[in-house]
Amino acid sequence: MESQTGSSVFQLSGNSNPDYKTLYQELQVKQQFLLSQISHEIRNPVTLINSFLQLFESHHPEIKEDDYWEKIMENMSFLRALLEEFSSFNNSAKLHLQEINLDSIFRETVESLTPLCQTLEISLLYEKETAVPLISADPTKIRQVLLNLLTNAREAIGRQGLIRCSLSCDGENIYLCVKDTGSGIPVSHQKDIFEPFVTYKQGGTGLGLAICKRIISAHGGQIFFRSSAGEDTSFTVVLPIT
C-alpha cells in the first residue's frame, strides 16, 4: 500500500512472505469449496420456491398488485442473482484461453454500455494509447472484468460525469484502465475492497471485485486502484504479454 497526499494505491499482490502466501492460498481453496457447497445446497430449494411462486401467480394474477408480493419477488430475484455470483466466483479461475484482441473486446464492452450512460448524462470515452499485441486470454472472463469495472464506475457517478477508458502497452505488460469522476472510495473502505462479500452499496453482493481479482490473478496479472474520498477513482488491470 502506498499513500500520497490522502490518496491510496492498493494492489492484490499482498505480503511477499512465502508462509503468508501458502496460508492465503489454502484459505482461498477452503473458501471456494465452502461457497461451492453453499451454492449447491441453496440452489435447489430456491429454484423450487421460485417455481411455486410463479405457479401461484399464474392462478392468482391479482396478487401482482400486492406490495408484499412485489417485495417477495424482488428478494427472489436477489437470491437468484446471488447464486449466479457464487457460481461466477467459483468458476472465475477456470480459463478457456485463446488468442484475443483486447482492443476489440474493450471497445465493444464500452459501446455496449454507451446508450445507458447517455441516458444518465455520463460521457464514456475509450482510447487505445499505443499498439497492443494479441495475447492468450479468456475473452469471456476479460469482458466480465471490464463490464464489472465499467458498471462500478457508472454507479459511482450516478448522473452527469465522465468515465475515461484507456488501453496501452509498454512492451512487457498491457494496461487496461477505467477512471471515473465519481465521489471516490473512502480510505476506510479501501483495505478489503477485493475481499468476497465486502460491499458498501445497497443491494450489492460483494463479489464483483473479488471475481475480477480472481480472473486477473488466473491470467498471471494484477489489478489495483487509486482513489481518495471526493476525488476521481481509477482501476487498472495489468496483464503480461507472455
C-alpha positions as a Markdown table, in Angstrom:
| # | Residue | x | y | z |
|---|---|---|---|---|
| 1 | Met | 0.0 | 0.0 | 0.0 |
| 2 | Glu | 1.2 | 3.4 | -0.9 |
| 3 | Ser | -0.2 | 6.7 | 0.4 |
| 4 | Gln | 0.3 | 10.1 | -1.2 |
| 5 | Thr | -1.5 | 13.2 | -0.1 |
| 6 | Gly | -4.6 | 11.5 | 1.1 |
| 7 | Ser | -4.9 | 9.1 | -1.8 |
| 8 | Ser | -4.2 | 5.4 | -1.7 |
| 9 | Val | -3.0 | 2.7 | -4.1 |
| 10 | Phe | -3.8 | -0.9 | -3.3 |
| 11 | Gln | -2.5 | -3.9 | -5.1 |
| 12 | Leu | -3.7 | -7.5 | -4.9 |
| 13 | Ser | -0.2 | -9.0 | -4.6 |
| 14 | Gly | -0.3 | -8.8 | -0.8 |
| 15 | Asn | 2.5 | -9.9 | 1.5 |
| 16 | Ser | 5.6 | -11.3 | -0.1 |
| 17 | Asn | 6.3 | -13.7 | 2.8 |
| 18 | Pro | 6.2 | -17.4 | 1.4 |
| 19 | Asp | 4.4 | -18.7 | 4.5 |
| 20 | Tyr | 1.8 | -15.9 | 4.2 |
| 21 | Lys | 1.2 | -16.8 | 0.5 |
| 22 | Thr | 0.8 | -20.5 | 1.3 |
| 23 | Leu | -1.7 | -19.8 | 4.1 |
| 24 | Tyr | -3.6 | -17.4 | 1.9 |
| 25 | Gln | -3.8 | -19.9 | -1.0 |
| 26 | Glu | -5.0 | -22.6 | 1.4 |
| 27 | Leu | -7.7 | -20.3 | 2.7 |
| 28 | Gln | -8.7 | -19.4 | -0.8 |
| 29 | Val | -9.2 | -23.1 | -1.6 |
| 30 | Lys | -11.3 | -23.7 | 1.5 |
| 31 | Gln | -13.3 | -20.6 | 0.8 |
| 32 | Gln | -14.0 | -21.8 | -2.8 |
| 33 | Phe | -15.1 | -25.2 | -1.5 |
| 34 | Leu | -17.4 | -23.7 | 1.1 |
| 35 | Leu | -19.0 | -21.4 | -1.5 |
| 36 | Ser | -19.5 | -24.3 | -3.9 |
| 37 | Gln | -21.2 | -26.3 | -1.2 |
| 38 | Ile | -23.4 | -23.4 | -0.1 |
| 39 | Ser | -24.4 | -22.7 | -3.7 |
| 40 | His | -25.3 | -26.3 | -4.3 |
| 41 | Glu | -27.4 | -26.6 | -1.1 |
| 42 | Ile | -29.3 | -23.4 | -1.7 |
| 43 | Arg | -29.9 | -23.5 | -5.4 |
| 44 | Asn | -32.4 | -26.4 | -5.4 |
| 45 | Pro | -34.8 | -25.0 | -2.7 |
| 46 | Val | -34.6 | -21.5 | -4.2 |
| 47 | Thr | -35.5 | -22.9 | -7.7 |
| 48 | Leu | -38.3 | -24.9 | -6.2 |
| 49 | Ile | -39.7 | -21.9 | -4.2 |
| 50 | Asn | -39.5 | -19.7 | -7.3 |
| 51 | Ser | -41.4 | -22.3 | -9.3 |
| 52 | Phe | -44.2 | -22.5 | -6.7 |
| 53 | Leu | -44.4 | -18.7 | -6.6 |
| 54 | Gln | -44.7 | -18.5 | -10.4 |
| 55 | Leu | -47.4 | -21.2 | -10.3 |
| 56 | Phe | -49.3 | -19.3 | -7.6 |
| 57 | Glu | -49.1 | -16.1 | -9.6 |
| 58 | Ser | -50.5 | -17.8 | -12.7 |
| 59 | His | -53.5 | -19.0 | -10.7 |
| 60 | His | -54.0 | -15.7 | -8.9 |
| 61 | Pro | -52.8 | -12.9 | -11.2 |
| 62 | Glu | -54.3 | -10.3 | -8.9 |
| 63 | Ile | -51.6 | -11.0 | -6.4 |
| 64 | Lys | -49.2 | -9.0 | -8.5 |
| 65 | Glu | -50.9 | -5.8 | -7.3 |
| 66 | Asp | -49.9 | -6.6 | -3.7 |
| 67 | Asp | -46.9 | -4.7 | -2.3 |
| 68 | Tyr | -45.8 | -7.6 | -0.2 |
| 69 | Trp | -45.8 | -9.9 | -3.3 |
| 70 | Glu | -43.6 | -7.4 | -5.1 |
| 71 | Lys | -41.1 | -7.5 | -2.2 |
| 72 | Ile | -41.1 | -11.3 | -2.2 |
| 73 | Met | -40.3 | -11.4 | -5.9 |
| 74 | Glu | -37.6 | -8.7 | -5.6 |
| 75 | Asn | -35.9 | -10.8 | -2.9 |
| 76 | Met | -36.2 | -14.0 | -5.0 |
| 77 | Ser | -34.5 | -12.1 | -7.9 |
| 78 | Phe | -31.8 | -11.1 | -5.5 |
| 79 | Leu | -31.3 | -14.7 | -4.3 |
| 80 | Arg | -31.1 | -15.9 | -7.9 |
| 81 | Ala | -28.6 | -13.2 | -8.7 |
| 82 | Leu | -26.5 | -14.1 | -5.6 |
| 83 | Leu | -26.4 | -17.7 | -6.7 |
| 84 | Glu | -25.2 | -16.7 | -10.1 |
| 85 | Glu | -22.5 | -14.6 | -8.4 |
| 86 | Phe | -21.5 | -17.6 | -6.3 |
| 87 | Ser | -21.2 | -19.7 | -9.5 |
| 88 | Ser | -19.2 | -17.0 | -11.2 |
| 89 | Phe | -16.8 | -16.6 | -8.3 |
| 90 | Asn | -16.2 | -20.4 | -8.1 |
| 91 | Asn | -15.5 | -20.6 | -11.8 |
| 92 | Ser | -13.6 | -17.4 | -12.2 |
| 93 | Ala | -10.2 | -19.1 | -12.2 |
| 94 | Lys | -11.2 | -21.7 | -14.9 |
| 95 | Leu | -9.9 | -20.2 | -18.1 |
| 96 | His | -10.6 | -21.1 | -21.8 |
| 97 | Leu | -7.6 | -19.5 | -23.4 |
| 98 | Gln | -7.4 | -18.3 | -26.9 |
| 99 | Glu | -5.6 | -15.5 | -28.8 |
| 100 | Ile | -7.6 | -12.4 | -28.4 |
| 101 | Asn | -7.6 | -8.7 | -29.4 |
| 102 | Leu | -8.0 | -6.7 | -26.2 |
| 103 | Asp | -8.7 | -3.5 | -28.2 |
| 104 | Ser | -11.8 | -5.1 | -29.8 |
| 105 | Ile | -13.1 | -6.5 | -26.5 |
| 106 | Phe | -12.6 | -3.3 | -24.6 |
| 107 | Arg | -14.1 | -1.2 | -27.4 |
| 108 | Glu | -17.2 | -3.5 | -27.7 |
| 109 | Thr | -17.7 | -3.5 | -24.0 |
| 110 | Val | -17.6 | 0.3 | -23.8 |
| 111 | Glu | -20.0 | 0.5 | -26.8 |
| 112 | Ser | -22.5 | -1.8 | -25.1 |
| 113 | Leu | -22.8 | 0.5 | -22.1 |
| 114 | Thr | -22.8 | 3.8 | -24.0 |
| 115 | Pro | -26.6 | 4.1 | -24.5 |
| 116 | Leu | -27.3 | 3.6 | -20.8 |
| 117 | Cys | -24.6 | 6.1 | -19.9 |
| 118 | Gln | -26.0 | 8.6 | -22.3 |
| 119 | Thr | -29.4 | 8.5 | -20.5 |
| 120 | Leu | -27.6 | 9.3 | -17.3 |
| 121 | Glu | -25.6 | 12.2 | -18.9 |
| 122 | Ile | -22.3 | 10.3 | -18.4 |
| 123 | Ser | -19.7 | 10.6 | -21.1 |
| 124 | Leu | -18.0 | 7.3 | -21.8 |
| 125 | Leu | -14.7 | 7.6 | -23.7 |
| 126 | Tyr | -12.3 | 5.0 | -24.9 |
| 127 | Glu | -8.7 | 5.4 | -26.3 |
| 128 | Lys | -6.1 | 2.9 | -27.4 |
| 129 | Glu | -2.9 | 4.9 | -26.5 |
| 130 | Thr | -0.3 | 2.5 | -28.0 |
| 131 | Ala | -0.1 | -0.5 | -30.3 |
| 132 | Val | -1.2 | -3.6 | -28.3 |
| 133 | Pro | -0.3 | -7.2 | -29.4 |
| 134 | Leu | -2.7 | -10.1 | -29.3 |
| 135 | Ile | -2.4 | -12.2 | -26.1 |
| 136 | Ser | -3.6 | -15.6 | -24.9 |
| 137 | Ala | -6.5 | -15.0 | -22.6 |
| 138 | Asp | -10.1 | -16.0 | -21.9 |
| 139 | Pro | -12.3 | -13.4 | -23.8 |
| 140 | Thr | -15.4 | -14.0 | -21.8 |
| 141 | Lys | -13.6 | -13.6 | -18.5 |
| 142 | Ile | -11.8 | -10.4 | -19.6 |
| 143 | Arg | -15.1 | -9.0 | -20.8 |
| 144 | Gln | -16.6 | -9.8 | -17.5 |
| 145 | Val | -13.9 | -7.9 | -15.6 |
| 146 | Leu | -14.3 | -4.8 | -17.9 |
| 147 | Leu | -18.1 | -4.9 | -17.5 |
| 148 | Asn | -17.8 | -5.0 | -13.7 |
| 149 | Leu | -15.3 | -2.1 | -13.6 |
| 150 | Leu | -17.4 | 0.0 | -16.0 |
| 151 | Thr | -20.6 | -0.8 | -14.1 |
| 152 | Asn | -19.0 | 0.2 | -10.8 |
| 153 | Ala | -17.7 | 3.4 | -12.4 |
| 154 | Arg | -21.2 | 4.3 | -13.7 |
| 155 | Glu | -22.8 | 3.6 | -10.3 |
| 156 | Ala | -20.1 | 5.6 | -8.5 |
| 157 | Ile | -21.0 | 8.7 | -10.7 |
| 158 | Gly | -24.8 | 8.3 | -10.6 |
| 159 | Arg | -25.6 | 11.1 | -13.0 |
| 160 | Gln | -23.5 | 13.6 | -15.0 |
| 161 | Gly | -19.9 | 12.7 | -15.1 |
| 162 | Leu | -17.1 | 11.1 | -17.2 |
| 163 | Ile | -15.7 | 7.6 | -17.5 |
| 164 | Arg | -12.4 | 7.5 | -19.3 |
| 165 | Cys | -11.1 | 4.2 | -20.5 |
| 166 | Ser | -7.6 | 3.5 | -21.9 |
| 167 | Leu | -5.6 | 0.6 | -23.3 |
| 168 | Ser | -1.8 | 0.7 | -23.6 |
| 169 | Cys | 1.3 | -1.5 | -23.7 |
| 170 | Asp | 4.9 | -0.9 | -22.5 |
| 171 | Gly | 6.4 | -3.9 | -24.3 |
| 172 | Glu | 6.1 | -6.3 | -21.3 |
| 173 | Asn | 2.6 | -5.6 | -19.9 |
| 174 | Ile | -0.7 | -4.4 | -21.2 |
| 175 | Tyr | -2.7 | -1.9 | -19.1 |
| 176 | Leu | -6.5 | -1.6 | -19.1 |
| 177 | Cys | -7.6 | 1.4 | -17.2 |
| 178 | Val | -11.1 | 2.7 | -16.2 |
| 179 | Lys | -11.2 | 6.1 | -14.5 |
| 180 | Asp | -14.4 | 7.8 | -13.2 |
| 181 | Thr | -15.3 | 11.2 | -11.8 |
| 182 | Gly | -17.4 | 9.7 | -9.0 |
| 183 | Ser | -17.2 | 10.5 | -5.3 |
| 184 | Gly | -14.1 | 8.3 | -4.7 |
| 185 | Ile | -13.6 | 5.5 | -2.3 |
| 186 | Pro | -13.3 | 6.4 | 1.4 |
| 187 | Val | -10.0 | 5.2 | 2.9 |
| 188 | Ser | -11.9 | 3.1 | 5.5 |
| 189 | His | -13.3 | 1.0 | 2.6 |
| 190 | Gln | -10.2 | 0.5 | 0.6 |
| 191 | Lys | -8.3 | -2.2 | 2.6 |
| 192 | Asp | -10.7 | -5.0 | 1.9 |
| 193 | Ile | -12.3 | -3.9 | -1.3 |
| 194 | Phe | -11.2 | -7.1 | -3.2 |
| 195 | Glu | -12.4 | -9.5 | -0.5 |
| 196 | Pro | -15.5 | -11.6 | -1.1 |
| 197 | Phe | -18.8 | -10.4 | 0.4 |
| 198 | Val | -17.4 | -7.0 | 1.3 |
| 199 | Thr | -19.8 | -4.3 | -0.1 |
| 200 | Tyr | -20.7 | -0.8 | 0.8 |
| 201 | Lys | -23.6 | -0.3 | -1.6 |
| 202 | Gln | -27.2 | -1.3 | -1.1 |
| 203 | Gly | -28.2 | -4.5 | -2.8 |
| 204 | Gly | -24.6 | -5.4 | -3.6 |
| 205 | Thr | -23.3 | -9.0 | -3.2 |
| 206 | Gly | -19.7 | -8.0 | -2.5 |
| 207 | Leu | -18.4 | -10.5 | -5.2 |
| 208 | Gly | -17.9 | -8.2 | -8.2 |
| 209 | Leu | -14.4 | -7.0 | -7.5 |
| 210 | Ala | -13.4 | -10.3 | -5.8 |
| 211 | Ile | -14.3 | -12.1 | -9.1 |
| 212 | Cys | -12.3 | -9.5 | -11.1 |
| 213 | Lys | -9.3 | -10.2 | -8.8 |
| 214 | Arg | -9.5 | -14.0 | -9.2 |
| 215 | Ile | -9.9 | -13.7 | -13.0 |
| 216 | Ile | -6.9 | -11.4 | -13.4 |
| 217 | Ser | -4.8 | -13.5 | -11.0 |
| 218 | Ala | -5.6 | -16.6 | -13.0 |
| 219 | His | -4.2 | -14.8 | -16.1 |
| 220 | Gly | -1.0 | -14.0 | -14.2 |
| 221 | Gly | -1.9 | -10.3 | -13.9 |
| 222 | Gln | -2.6 | -7.7 | -11.3 |
| 223 | Ile | -5.4 | -5.3 | -10.6 |
| 224 | Phe | -5.0 | -2.2 | -8.5 |
| 225 | Phe | -6.8 | 1.1 | -7.9 |
| 226 | Arg | -6.1 | 4.7 | -7.0 |
| 227 | Ser | -8.7 | 6.7 | -5.1 |
| 228 | Ser | -9.4 | 9.1 | -2.4 |
| 229 | Ala | -12.7 | 10.4 | -0.9 |
| 230 | Gly | -14.3 | 13.1 | -3.1 |
| 231 | Glu | -11.8 | 12.5 | -5.9 |
| 232 | Asp | -11.6 | 10.5 | -9.1 |
| 233 | Thr | -11.1 | 6.7 | -8.9 |
| 234 | Ser | -9.1 | 4.6 | -11.4 |
| 235 | Phe | -8.9 | 0.9 | -11.6 |
| 236 | Thr | -6.0 | -0.6 | -13.7 |
| 237 | Val | -5.7 | -4.2 | -14.9 |
| 238 | Val | -2.1 | -5.3 | -15.8 |
| 239 | Leu | -1.8 | -8.3 | -18.0 |
| 240 | Pro | 1.6 | -9.8 | -19.0 |
| 241 | Ile | 2.2 | -10.2 | -22.7 |
| 242 | Thr | 3.7 | -13.7 | -22.3 |
